[in-house]
């Protein structure tokens, strides 16, 4: 019969309806993939700006590859994490890294207020992770 550890041998014995039965490894992988996907969001956002309306080939190709990988990773993470938490963390990582990269490269002026607001986004992302 099944491979479950219960007395009947059914694979879903002890399962709670409506609750995922993923183990710790799947949960950790979901967070790792979500973080990578958030980084890729910053990559595609930056590439989109550098593509100059898709008139430059290399940034346009980077944009296409990064957005597909980023969305696929977000979808994977949402299989194990709540949609609101996953989406907020993904956007927060992407937005923060995009602004920090733009300020670091000089394509956007840095200011104390921008840095404070980016730190607020990062604090919100960390808070969401800690509450999950």
Secondary structure, 3 states (H helix, E strand, C coil): CCCCCCCCCCCCCCCCCCCCCCCHHHHHHHHHHHHHHHHHHHHHHHHHHHCCCCCCHHHHHHHHHHHHHHHHHHHHHCCCCCHHHHHHHHHHHHHHHHHHHHHHHCCCCCCHHHHHHHHHHHHHHHHHHHHC
